[in-house]
Amino acid sequence: MPMNFLRRIEDASFPLPIHEEADIQCAAVLAAAGLVEANLPGPNNTEGRGGVILRITPLGRAELKRTRDAQP
């Protein structure tokens, strides 16, 4: 699911605000893997605050290309 999210935001304008919990969770996984840079709420966030994806990193762009090239 995080890779689907990465593909979905590939052509977005950054910084990209995100508010849906599922999007924030995907962004957290991608940020931990170094595929995006983001400012995300902490795990104990109770205010329903969103996050912001600052950019897709060069590693993230390379991963997008690799997965696209791997598809038949």
N, CA, C and O atoms as CSV, one atom per row, in Angstrom:
chain,resi,resn,atom,element,x,y,z
A,1,MET,N,N,0.802,-1.203,0.000
A,1,MET,CA,C,0.000,0.000,0.000
A,1,MET,C,C,0.850,1.274,0.000
A,1,MET,O,O,0.489,2.223,-0.696
A,2,PRO,N,N,1.951,1.343,0.739
A,2,PRO,CA,C,2.772,2.554,0.665
A,2,PRO,C,C,3.281,2.846,-0.754
A,2,PRO,O,O,3.358,4.005,-1.160
A,3,MET,N,N,3.627,1.792,-1.507
A,3,MET,CA,C,4.103,2.039,-2.875
A,3,MET,C,C,2.971,2.565,-3.755
A,3,MET,O,O,3.211,3.387,-4.639
A,4,ASN,N,N,1.755,2.107,-3.528
A,4,ASN,CA,C,0.617,2.655,-4.272
A,4,ASN,C,C,0.449,4.141,-3.948
A,4,ASN,O,O,0.168,4.952,-4.830
A,5,PHE,N,N,0.624,4.480,-2.680
A,5,PHE,CA,C,0.541,5.876,-2.272
A,5,PHE,C,C,1.652,6.686,-2.935
A,5,PHE,O,O,1.412,7.797,-3.405
A,6,LEU,N,N,2.862,6.137,-2.974
A,6,LEU,CA,C,3.982,6.833,-3.611
A,6,LEU,C,C,3.692,7.071,-5.085
A,6,LEU,O,O,3.960,8.155,-5.602
A,7,ARG,N,N,3.143,6.062,-5.771
A,7,ARG,CA,C,2.787,6.240,-7.179
A,7,ARG,C,C,1.699,7.318,-7.340
A,7,ARG,O,O,1.715,8.098,-8.292
A,8,ARG,N,N,0.763,7.341,-6.391
A,8,ARG,CA,C,-0.337,8.302,-6.457
A,8,ARG,C,C,0.159,9.740,-6.325
A,8,ARG,O,O,-0.405,10.644,-6.941
A,9,ILE,N,N,1.199,9.961,-5.535
A,9,ILE,CA,C,1.689,11.332,-5.316
A,9,ILE,C,C,2.874,11.683,-6.214
A,9,ILE,O,O,3.431,12.775,-6.110
A,10,GLU,N,N,3.252,10.775,-7.081
A,10,GLU,CA,C,4.456,10.962,-7.905
A,10,GLU,C,C,4.477,12.304,-8.633
A,10,GLU,O,O,5.526,12.947,-8.689
A,11,ASP,N,N,3.368,12.736,-9.181
A,11,ASP,CA,C,3.330,13.968,-9.968
A,11,ASP,C,C,2.687,15.134,-9.218
A,11,ASP,O,O,2.318,16.139,-9.825
A,12,ALA,N,N,2.555,14.998,-7.911
A,12,ALA,CA,C,1.925,16.048,-7.104
A,12,ALA,C,C,2.844,17.258,-6.985
A,12,ALA,O,O,4.048,17.167,-7.225
A,13,SER,N,N,2.264,18.373,-6.616
A,13,SER,CA,C,3.037,19.579,-6.305
A,13,SER,C,C,3.391,19.520,-4.825
A,13,SER,O,O,2.534,19.275,-3.976
A,14,PHE,N,N,4.654,19.746,-4.535
A,14,PHE,CA,C,5.142,19.686,-3.161
A,14,PHE,C,C,5.479,21.079,-2.678
A,14,PHE,O,O,5.910,21.915,-3.473
A,15,PRO,N,N,5.295,21.355,-1.390
A,15,PRO,CA,C,4.888,20.461,-0.311
A,15,PRO,C,C,3.424,20.050,-0.469
A,15,PRO,O,O,2.586,20.829,-0.924
A,16,LEU,N,N,3.139,18.808,-0.080
A,16,LEU,CA,C,1.816,18.226,-0.241
A,16,LEU,C,C,1.206,17.942,1.125
A,16,LEU,O,O,1.679,17.058,1.839
A,17,PRO,N,N,0.161,18.679,1.498
A,17,PRO,CA,C,-0.488,18.396,2.785
A,17,PRO,C,C,-1.273,17.088,2.703
A,17,PRO,O,O,-1.893,16.792,1.682
A,18,ILE,N,N,-1.243,16.312,3.776
A,18,ILE,CA,C,-2.030,15.083,3.854
A,18,ILE,C,C,-2.781,15.087,5.179
A,18,ILE,O,O,-2.273,15.557,6.197
A,19,HIS,N,N,-4.003,14.553,5.149
A,19,HIS,CA,C,-4.852,14.594,6.336
A,19,HIS,C,C,-5.450,13.243,6.687
A,19,HIS,O,O,-5.776,12.995,7.848
A,20,GLU,N,N,-5.600,12.366,5.701
A,20,GLU,CA,C,-6.194,11.056,5.959
A,20,GLU,C,C,-5.220,10.190,6.746
A,20,GLU,O,O,-4.025,10.169,6.450
A,21,GLU,N,N,-5.723,9.479,7.743
A,21,GLU,CA,C,-4.886,8.631,8.591
A,21,GLU,C,C,-4.128,7.591,7.767
A,21,GLU,O,O,-2.952,7.336,8.027
A,22,ALA,N,N,-4.785,6.993,6.782
A,22,ALA,CA,C,-4.131,5.983,5.941
A,22,ALA,C,C,-2.968,6.597,5.165
A,22,ALA,O,O,-1.913,5.977,5.033
A,23,ASP,N,N,-3.156,7.817,4.652
A,23,ASP,CA,C,-2.088,8.502,3.924
A,23,ASP,C,C,-0.918,8.828,4.854
A,23,ASP,O,O,0.242,8.701,4.462
A,24,ILE,N,N,-1.221,9.246,6.078
A,24,ILE,CA,C,-0.178,9.570,7.050
A,24,ILE,C,C,0.618,8.317,7.399
A,24,ILE,O,O,1.842,8.370,7.521
A,25,GLN,N,N,-0.071,7.198,7.559
A,25,GLN,CA,C,0.629,5.940,7.856
A,25,GLN,C,C,1.521,5.516,6.694
A,25,GLN,O,O,2.655,5.086,6.908
A,26,CYS,N,N,1.020,5.634,5.468
A,26,CYS,CA,C,1.834,5.305,4.297
A,26,CYS,C,C,3.051,6.218,4.215
A,26,CYS,O,O,4.163,5.764,3.948
A,27,ALA,N,N,2.829,7.511,4.447
A,27,ALA,CA,C,3.927,8.473,4.405
A,27,ALA,C,C,4.969,8.160,5.470
A,27,ALA,O,O,6.164,8.327,5.228
A,28,ALA,N,N,4.537,7.709,6.642
A,28,ALA,CA,C,5.478,7.362,7.707
A,28,ALA,C,C,6.355,6.183,7.291
A,28,ALA,O,O,7.558,6.184,7.553
A,29,VAL,N,N,5.769,5.188,6.653
A,29,VAL,CA,C,6.546,4.032,6.174
A,29,VAL,C,C,7.533,4.485,5.099
A,29,VAL,O,O,8.700,4.093,5.121
A,30,LEU,N,N,7.072,5.298,4.171
A,30,LEU,CA,C,7.940,5.783,3.095
A,30,LEU,C,C,9.062,6.660,3.632
A,30,LEU,O,O,10.194,6.587,3.153
A,31,ALA,N,N,8.755,7.486,4.622
A,31,ALA,CA,C,9.787,8.337,5.227
A,31,ALA,C,C,10.820,7.485,5.953
A,31,ALA,O,O,12.017,7.763,5.874
A,32,ALA,N,N,10.374,6.454,6.657
A,32,ALA,CA,C,11.303,5.569,7.368
A,32,ALA,C,C,12.225,4.842,6.387
A,32,ALA,O,O,13.375,4.544,6.711
A,33,ALA,N,N,11.719,4.563,5.201
A,33,ALA,CA,C,12.529,3.888,4.177
A,33,ALA,C,C,13.391,4.867,3.379
A,33,ALA,O,O,14.189,4.451,2.538
A,34,GLY,N,N,13.230,6.167,3.643
A,34,GLY,CA,C,14.025,7.170,2.939
A,34,GLY,C,C,13.510,7.491,1.549
A,34,GLY,O,O,14.243,8.052,0.735
A,35,LEU,N,N,12.259,7.146,1.262
A,35,LEU,CA,C,11.703,7.381,-0.069
A,35,LEU,C,C,11.025,8.743,-0.194
A,35,LEU,O,O,10.852,9.256,-1.300
A,36,VAL,N,N,10.642,9.325,0.942
A,36,VAL,CA,C,10.088,10.685,0.958
A,36,VAL,C,C,10.667,11.421,2.154
A,36,VAL,O,O,11.141,10.810,3.111
A,37,GLU,N,N,10.619,12.749,2.080
A,37,GLU,CA,C,10.890,13.598,3.238
A,37,GLU,C,C,9.561,14.202,3.635
A,37,GLU,O,O,8.840,14.743,2.797
A,38,ALA,N,N,9.237,14.108,4.916
A,38,ALA,CA,C,7.931,14.571,5.366
A,38,ALA,C,C,7.976,15.068,6.799
A,38,ALA,O,O,8.819,14.647,7.591
A,39,ASN,N,N,7.065,15.961,7.119
A,39,ASN,CA,C,6.793,16.384,8.491
A,39,ASN,C,C,5.473,15.736,8.868
A,39,ASN,O,O,4.420,16.089,8.338
A,40,LEU,N,N,5.542,14.788,9.786
A,40,LEU,CA,C,4.366,14.008,10.141
A,40,LEU,C,C,4.079,14.131,11.626
A,40,LEU,O,O,4.991,14.358,12.422
A,41,PRO,N,N,2.800,13.980,12.008
A,41,PRO,CA,C,2.466,14.022,13.434
A,41,PRO,C,C,3.048,12.810,14.144
A,41,PRO,O,O,3.261,11.763,13.533
A,42,GLY,N,N,3.302,12.958,15.432
A,42,GLY,CA,C,3.826,11.858,16.230
A,42,GLY,C,C,2.781,10.776,16.432
A,42,GLY,O,O,1.595,11.000,16.186
A,43,PRO,N,N,3.216,9.597,16.881
A,43,PRO,CA,C,2.283,8.482,17.053
A,43,PRO,C,C,1.236,8.741,18.136
A,43,PRO,O,O,0.180,8.108,18.130
A,44,ASN,N,N,1.507,9.652,19.058
A,44,ASN,CA,C,0.548,9.956,20.124
A,44,ASN,C,C,-0.297,11.190,19.819
A,44,ASN,O,O,-0.916,11.766,20.713
A,45,ASN,N,N,-0.317,11.583,18.560
A,45,ASN,CA,C,-1.093,12.746,18.153
A,45,ASN,C,C,-2.576,12.484,18.364
A,45,ASN,O,O,-3.126,11.541,17.795
A,46,THR,N,N,-3.212,13.291,19.158
A,46,THR,CA,C,-4.642,13.119,19.410
A,46,THR,C,C,-5.452,14.289,18.851
A,46,THR,O,O,-6.673,14.327,18.999
A,47,GLU,N,N,-4.788,15.220,18.223
A,47,GLU,CA,C,-5.470,16.412,17.724
A,47,GLU,C,C,-5.984,16.255,16.298
A,47,GLU,O,O,-6.629,17.167,15.782
A,48,GLY,N,N,-5.719,15.131,15.651
A,48,GLY,CA,C,-6.161,14.934,14.282
A,48,GLY,C,C,-5.425,15.795,13.281
A,48,GLY,O,O,-5.916,16.055,12.182
A,49,ARG,N,N,-4.248,16.231,13.670
A,49,ARG,CA,C,-3.434,17.079,12.799
A,49,ARG,C,C,-2.901,16.272,11.618
A,49,ARG,O,O,-2.590,15.091,11.767
A,50,GLY,N,N,-2.794,16.889,10.467
A,50,GLY,CA,C,-2.247,16.231,9.285
A,50,GLY,C,C,-0.747,16.367,9.215
A,50,GLY,O,O,-0.099,16.821,10.159
A,51,GLY,N,N,-0.210,15.970,8.093
A,51,GLY,CA,C,1.215,16.059,7.850
A,51,GLY,C,C,1.479,16.716,6.513
A,51,GLY,O,O,0.553,17.092,5.794
A,52,VAL,N,N,2.758,16.850,6.188
A,52,VAL,CA,C,3.156,17.454,4.921
A,52,VAL,C,C,4.293,16.630,4.329
A,52,VAL,O,O,5.306,16.386,4.984
A,53,ILE,N,N,4.112,16.210,3.094
A,53,ILE,CA,C,5.197,15.553,2.373
A,53,ILE,C,C,5.964,16.652,1.664
A,53,ILE,O,O,5.400,17.400,0.865
A,54,LEU,N,N,7.242,16.749,1.957
A,54,LEU,CA,C,8.071,17.818,1.398
A,54,LEU,C,C,8.569,17.488,0.004
A,54,LEU,O,O,8.622,18.354,-0.869
A,55,ARG,N,N,8.936,16.216,-0.200
A,55,ARG,CA,C,9.415,15.806,-1.524
A,55,ARG,C,C,9.565,14.295,-1.569
A,55,ARG,O,O,9.639,13.626,-0.538
A,56,ILE,N,N,9.608,13.778,-2.782
A,56,ILE,CA,C,10.020,12.398,-3.004
A,56,ILE,C,C,11.530,12.450,-3.195
A,56,ILE,O,O,12.023,13.220,-4.019
A,57,THR,N,N,12.257,11.654,-2.456
A,57,THR,CA,C,13.721,11.687,-2.521
A,57,THR,C,C,14.211,11.037,-3.815
A,57,THR,O,O,13.448,10.345,-4.488
A,58,PRO,N,N,15.479,11.257,-4.165
A,58,PRO,CA,C,16.034,10.555,-5.327
A,58,PRO,C,C,15.899,9.032,-5.196
A,58,PRO,O,O,15.662,8.344,-6.188
A,59,LEU,N,N,16.050,8.507,-3.979
A,59,LEU,CA,C,15.852,7.076,-3.765
A,59,LEU,C,C,14.405,6.681,-4.071
A,59,LEU,O,O,14.160,5.632,-4.666
A,60,GLY,N,N,13.460,7.513,-3.669
A,60,GLY,CA,C,12.054,7.260,-3.964
A,60,GLY,C,C,11.773,7.296,-5.453
A,60,GLY,O,O,11.029,6.460,-5.965
A,61,ARG,N,N,12.360,8.254,-6.154
A,61,ARG,CA,C,12.197,8.336,-7.622
A,61,ARG,C,C,12.806,7.106,-8.289
A,61,ARG,O,O,12.236,6.570,-9.240
A,62,ALA,N,N,13.954,6.657,-7.799
A,62,ALA,CA,C,14.595,5.459,-8.364
A,62,ALA,C,C,13.721,4.224,-8.121
A,62,ALA,O,O,13.613,3.358,-8.989
A,63,GLU,N,N,13.106,4.146,-6.954
A,63,GLU,CA,C,12.236,3.009,-6.649
A,63,GLU,C,C,10.989,3.027,-7.536
A,63,GLU,O,O,10.538,1.974,-7.986
A,64,LEU,N,N,10.436,4.196,-7.788
A,64,LEU,CA,C,9.310,4.302,-8.705
A,64,LEU,C,C,9.702,3.806,-10.099
A,64,LEU,O,O,8.956,3.064,-10.737
A,65,LYS,N,N,10.868,4.222,-10.553
A,65,LYS,CA,C,11.345,3.789,-11.870
A,65,LYS,C,C,11.580,2.282,-11.886
A,65,LYS,O,O,11.220,1.607,-12.851
A,66,ARG,N,N,12.179,1.757,-10.829
A,66,ARG,CA,C,12.466,0.323,-10.777
A,66,ARG,C,C,11.175,-0.497,-10.812
A,66,ARG,O,O,11.099,-1.490,-11.536
A,67,THR,N,N,10.173,-0.102,-10.053
A,67,THR,CA,C,8.924,-0.849,-10.049
A,67,THR,C,C,8.183,-0.711,-11.370
A,67,THR,O,O,7.522,-1.649,-11.815
A,68,ARG,N,N,8.288,0.436,-11.990
A,68,ARG,CA,C,7.656,0.623,-13.303
A,68,ARG,C,C,8.344,-0.242,-14.348
A,68,ARG,O,O,7.676,-0.858,-15.178
A,69,ASP,N,N,9.680,-0.296,-14.318
A,69,ASP,CA,C,10.436,-1.089,-15.285
A,69,ASP,C,C,10.231,-2.585,-15.077
A,69,ASP,O,O,10.361,-3.362,-16.023
A,70,ALA,N,N,9.911,-3.000,-13.852
A,70,ALA,CA,C,9.743,-4.416,-13.537
A,70,ALA,C,C,8.391,-4.959,-13.980
A,70,ALA,O,O,8.207,-6.172,-14.079
A,71,GLN,N,N,7.439,-4.056,-14.247
A,71,GLN,CA,C,6.108,-4.507,-14.667
A,71,GLN,C,C,6.143,-4.953,-16.128
A,71,GLN,O,O,6.758,-4.297,-16.969
A,72,PRO,N,N,5.471,-6.087,-16.428
A,72,PRO,CA,C,5.460,-6.582,-17.816
A,72,PRO,C,C,4.647,-5.717,-18.730
A,72,PRO,O,O,4.545,-6.005,-19.922
